[in-house]
Amino acid sequence: MNRIKSSAAATSSPAVNTKPPAIIPDDRDLDVSSSMLK
């Protein structure tokens, strides 16, 4: 839950305009890999 909230906060923050939107897919990839390891 914390990861999702932080992602939403980062999306609404103006700093995202300078950073690529690939941050959210990265979080999903981490979740997928962690579930695969389990």
C-alpha distance matrix in Angstrom:
0.0 3.8 5.4 5.2 6.3 8.6 9.9 10.7 12.4 14.2 15.4 16.9 18.4 22.0 21.6 20.2 23.7 25.1 22.5 22.2 19.5 19.0 16.0 13.6 15.7 15.6 11.8 12.5 15.6 13.9 11.7 15.0 17.0 15.0 15.2 18.9 19.5 18.5
3.8 0.0 3.8 5.5 5.1 6.1 8.5 9.9 10.5 12.1 14.1 15.4 16.3 19.9 19.2 18.2 21.9 23.0 20.5 20.8 18.5 18.2 14.8 13.2 15.8 15.1 11.5 13.3 16.0 13.9 12.6 16.3 17.8 15.8 16.9 20.3 20.5 19.9
5.4 3.8 0.0 3.8 5.5 5.2 6.1 8.7 9.9 10.5 12.2 14.4 15.2 18.5 17.4 16.0 19.6 20.5 17.7 17.6 15.3 14.6 11.2 9.7 12.1 11.3 7.7 9.8 12.5 10.7 9.9 13.5 15.0 13.6 15.0 18.1 18.6 18.5
5.2 5.5 3.8 0.0 3.8 5.5 5.1 6.2 8.6 9.8 10.5 12.5 14.2 17.6 17.2 15.3 18.7 20.3 17.7 17.3 14.4 14.3 11.4 8.9 11.5 12.0 8.6 9.7 13.1 12.3 11.0 14.1 16.4 15.5 16.1 19.3 20.4 20.2
6.3 5.1 5.5 3.8 0.0 3.8 5.4 5.1 6.2 8.6 9.8 10.7 12.3 16.0 16.0 14.8 18.2 20.0 17.9 18.2 15.6 16.2 13.1 11.3 14.5 14.8 11.7 13.4 16.6 15.6 14.5 17.9 19.9 18.7 19.6 22.8 23.7 23.4
8.6 6.1 5.2 5.5 3.8 0.0 3.8 5.4 5.0 6.1 8.5 9.9 10.4 13.9 13.2 12.3 16.0 17.2 15.0 15.8 13.8 14.3 10.8 10.1 13.5 13.1 10.5 13.1 15.9 14.6 14.5 17.9 19.4 18.4 20.0 22.9 23.5 23.7
9.9 8.5 6.1 5.1 5.4 3.8 0.0 3.8 5.4 5.0 6.1 8.7 9.8 12.9 12.2 10.3 13.8 15.3 12.8 12.9 10.4 11.0 7.9 6.6 10.2 10.5 8.4 10.6 13.6 13.2 13.2 16.2 18.0 17.7 19.1 21.8 22.8 23.3
10.7 9.9 8.7 6.2 5.1 5.4 3.8 0.0 3.8 5.4 5.0 6.3 8.6 12.0 12.4 10.7 13.8 16.0 14.3 14.4 11.6 13.2 10.7 9.0 12.6 13.7 11.7 13.2 16.5 16.5 16.0 18.8 21.1 20.8 21.7 24.5 25.8 26.0
12.4 10.5 9.9 8.6 6.2 5.0 5.4 3.8 0.0 3.8 5.4 5.2 6.1 9.9 10.4 9.8 13.0 14.9 13.7 14.9 12.9 14.7 11.9 11.3 15.2 15.6 13.7 16.0 18.9 18.4 18.4 21.5 23.3 22.8 24.2 27.0 27.9 28.2
14.2 12.1 10.5 9.8 8.6 6.1 5.0 5.4 3.8 0.0 3.8 5.5 5.0 8.1 7.5 6.4 10.0 11.5 10.0 11.3 9.8 11.7 9.0 9.4 13.1 13.3 12.2 14.9 17.3 17.1 17.8 20.6 22.2 22.1 23.8 26.3 27.1 27.9
15.4 14.1 12.2 10.5 9.8 8.5 6.1 5.0 5.4 3.8 0.0 3.8 5.5 7.8 8.3 6.0 8.8 11.3 10.0 10.5 8.2 10.8 9.1 8.7 12.3 13.5 12.8 14.7 17.4 17.9 18.4 20.8 22.8 23.1 24.4 26.7 28.1 28.9
16.9 15.4 14.4 12.5 10.7 9.9 8.7 6.3 5.2 5.5 3.8 0.0 3.8 6.5 8.6 7.6 9.6 12.5 12.3 13.4 11.5 14.5 12.8 12.4 16.1 17.3 16.3 18.2 21.1 21.4 21.6 24.2 26.2 26.3 27.5 30.1 31.4 31.9
18.4 16.3 15.2 14.2 12.3 10.4 9.8 8.6 6.1 5.0 5.5 3.8 0.0 3.8 5.4 6.1 8.2 10.4 10.7 12.8 12.0 14.9 12.9 13.6 17.2 17.7 17.1 19.6 22.0 22.0 22.8 25.5 27.1 27.1 28.8 31.2 32.2 33.0
22.0 19.9 18.5 17.6 16.0 13.9 12.9 12.0 9.9 8.1 7.8 6.5 3.8 0.0 3.8 5.3 5.7 7.9 9.5 12.0 12.0 15.3 14.1 15.4 18.7 19.2 19.3 21.7 23.8 24.1 25.3 27.8 29.2 29.6 31.4 33.5 34.5 35.6
21.6 19.2 17.4 17.2 16.0 13.2 12.2 12.4 10.4 7.5 8.3 8.6 5.4 3.8 0.0 3.8 5.3 5.7 6.7 9.9 10.8 13.4 12.0 14.1 17.2 17.1 17.5 20.3 21.9 22.0 23.6 26.1 27.1 27.6 29.8 31.7 32.4 33.8
20.2 18.2 16.0 15.3 14.8 12.3 10.3 10.7 9.8 6.4 6.0 7.6 6.1 5.3 3.8 0.0 3.8 5.3 4.8 6.9 7.1 10.1 9.1 11.0 13.9 14.3 14.9 17.4 19.1 19.6 21.2 23.3 24.6 25.4 27.3 29.1 30.2 31.6
23.7 21.9 19.6 18.7 18.2 16.0 13.8 13.8 13.0 10.0 8.8 9.6 8.2 5.7 5.3 3.8 0.0 3.8 5.6 7.4 8.4 11.7 11.9 13.7 16.2 17.0 18.1 20.2 21.7 22.7 24.3 26.2 27.5 28.6 30.4 32.0 33.2 34.8
25.1 23.0 20.5 20.3 20.0 17.2 15.3 16.0 14.9 11.5 11.3 12.5 10.4 7.9 5.7 5.3 3.8 0.0 3.8 6.8 9.3 11.8 12.0 14.7 16.8 16.8 18.4 20.8 21.8 22.6 24.7 26.5 27.3 28.5 30.7 32.1 33.0 34.9
22.5 20.5 17.7 17.7 17.9 15.0 12.8 14.3 13.7 10.0 10.0 12.3 10.7 9.5 6.7 4.8 5.6 3.8 0.0 3.8 6.5 8.4 8.4 11.4 13.3 13.1 14.8 17.3 18.1 18.8 21.1 22.8 23.5 24.8 27.1 28.3 29.2 31.2
22.2 20.8 17.6 17.3 18.2 15.8 12.9 14.4 14.9 11.3 10.5 13.4 12.8 12.0 9.9 6.9 7.4 6.8 3.8 0.0 3.8 5.4 6.9 9.6 10.7 11.1 13.4 15.2 15.8 17.2 19.4 20.7 21.5 23.3 25.3 26.2 27.5 29.6
19.5 18.5 15.3 14.4 15.6 13.8 10.4 11.6 12.9 9.8 8.2 11.5 12.0 12.0 10.8 7.1 8.4 9.3 6.5 3.8 0.0 3.8 5.3 6.6 8.1 9.5 11.2 12.6 13.9 15.5 17.2 18.4 19.9 21.5 23.0 24.3 25.9 27.6
19.0 18.2 14.6 14.3 16.2 14.3 11.0 13.2 14.7 11.7 10.8 14.5 14.9 15.3 13.4 10.1 11.7 11.8 8.4 5.4 3.8 0.0 3.8 5.5 5.4 6.3 8.9 10.1 10.6 12.5 14.5 15.4 16.6 18.5 20.2 21.1 22.6 24.7
16.0 14.8 11.2 11.4 13.1 10.8 7.9 10.7 11.9 9.0 9.1 12.8 12.9 14.1 12.0 9.1 11.9 12.0 8.4 6.9 5.3 3.8 0.0 3.8 5.7 5.2 6.5 9.0 10.0 10.8 12.8 14.6 15.6 16.8 18.8 20.2 21.4 23.1
13.6 13.2 9.7 8.9 11.3 10.1 6.6 9.0 11.3 9.4 8.7 12.4 13.6 15.4 14.1 11.0 13.7 14.7 11.4 9.6 6.6 5.5 3.8 0.0 3.9 5.3 5.2 6.5 8.8 10.0 10.9 12.6 14.5 15.6 16.9 18.6 20.3 21.6
15.7 15.8 12.1 11.5 14.5 13.5 10.2 12.6 15.2 13.1 12.3 16.1 17.2 18.7 17.2 13.9 16.2 16.8 13.3 10.7 8.1 5.4 5.7 3.9 0.0 3.8 5.4 5.0 6.1 8.6 9.8 10.4 12.2 14.2 15.3 16.4 18.3 20.0
15.6 15.1 11.3 12.0 14.8 13.1 10.5 13.7 15.6 13.3 13.5 17.3 17.7 19.2 17.1 14.3 17.0 16.8 13.1 11.1 9.5 6.3 5.2 5.3 3.8 0.0 3.8 5.4 5.0 6.3 8.7 9.9 10.6 12.3 14.3 15.3 16.5 18.5
11.8 11.5 7.7 8.6 11.7 10.5 8.4 11.7 13.7 12.2 12.8 16.3 17.1 19.3 17.5 14.9 18.1 18.4 14.8 13.4 11.2 8.9 6.5 5.2 5.4 3.8 0.0 3.8 5.4 5.1 6.3 8.7 10.0 10.6 12.4 14.3 15.4 16.8
12.5 13.3 9.8 9.7 13.4 13.1 10.6 13.2 16.0 14.9 14.7 18.2 19.6 21.7 20.3 17.4 20.2 20.8 17.3 15.2 12.6 10.1 9.0 6.5 5.0 5.4 3.8 0.0 3.8 5.4 5.0 6.2 8.6 9.8 10.6 12.3 14.3 15.5
15.6 16.0 12.5 13.1 16.6 15.9 13.6 16.5 18.9 17.3 17.4 21.1 22.0 23.8 21.9 19.1 21.7 21.8 18.1 15.8 13.9 10.6 10.0 8.8 6.1 5.0 5.4 3.8 0.0 3.8 5.4 5.1 6.1 8.5 9.9 10.5 12.3 14.3
13.9 13.9 10.7 12.3 15.6 14.6 13.2 16.5 18.4 17.1 17.9 21.4 22.0 24.1 22.0 19.6 22.7 22.6 18.8 17.2 15.5 12.5 10.8 10.0 8.6 6.3 5.1 5.4 3.8 0.0 3.8 5.5 5.2 6.1 8.6 9.8 10.6 12.4
11.7 12.6 9.9 11.0 14.5 14.5 13.2 16.0 18.4 17.8 18.4 21.6 22.8 25.3 23.6 21.2 24.3 24.7 21.1 19.4 17.2 14.5 12.8 10.9 9.8 8.7 6.3 5.0 5.4 3.8 0.0 3.8 5.6 5.2 6.2 8.6 9.9 10.7
15.0 16.3 13.5 14.1 17.9 17.9 16.2 18.8 21.5 20.6 20.8 24.2 25.5 27.8 26.1 23.3 26.2 26.5 22.8 20.7 18.4 15.4 14.6 12.6 10.4 9.9 8.7 6.2 5.1 5.5 3.8 0.0 3.8 5.5 5.2 6.2 8.7 10.0
17.0 17.8 15.0 16.4 19.9 19.4 18.0 21.1 23.3 22.2 22.8 26.2 27.1 29.2 27.1 24.6 27.5 27.3 23.5 21.5 19.9 16.6 15.6 14.5 12.2 10.6 10.0 8.6 6.1 5.2 5.6 3.8 0.0 3.8 5.5 5.0 6.2 8.7
15.0 15.8 13.6 15.5 18.7 18.4 17.7 20.8 22.8 22.1 23.1 26.3 27.1 29.6 27.6 25.4 28.6 28.5 24.8 23.3 21.5 18.5 16.8 15.6 14.2 12.3 10.6 9.8 8.5 6.1 5.2 5.5 3.8 0.0 3.8 5.4 5.1 6.4
15.2 16.9 15.0 16.1 19.6 20.0 19.1 21.7 24.2 23.8 24.4 27.5 28.8 31.4 29.8 27.3 30.4 30.7 27.1 25.3 23.0 20.2 18.8 16.9 15.3 14.3 12.4 10.6 9.9 8.6 6.2 5.2 5.5 3.8 0.0 3.8 5.4 5.1
18.9 20.3 18.1 19.3 22.8 22.9 21.8 24.5 27.0 26.3 26.7 30.1 31.2 33.5 31.7 29.1 32.0 32.1 28.3 26.2 24.3 21.1 20.2 18.6 16.4 15.3 14.3 12.3 10.5 9.8 8.6 6.2 5.0 5.4 3.8 0.0 3.8 5.3
19.5 20.5 18.6 20.4 23.7 23.5 22.8 25.8 27.9 27.1 28.1 31.4 32.2 34.5 32.4 30.2 33.2 33.0 29.2 27.5 25.9 22.6 21.4 20.3 18.3 16.5 15.4 14.3 12.3 10.6 9.9 8.7 6.2 5.1 5.4 3.8 0.0 3.8
18.5 19.9 18.5 20.2 23.4 23.7 23.3 26.0 28.2 27.9 28.9 31.9 33.0 35.6 33.8 31.6 34.8 34.9 31.2 29.6 27.6 24.7 23.1 21.6 20.0 18.5 16.8 15.5 14.3 12.4 10.7 10.0 8.7 6.4 5.1 5.3 3.8 0.0
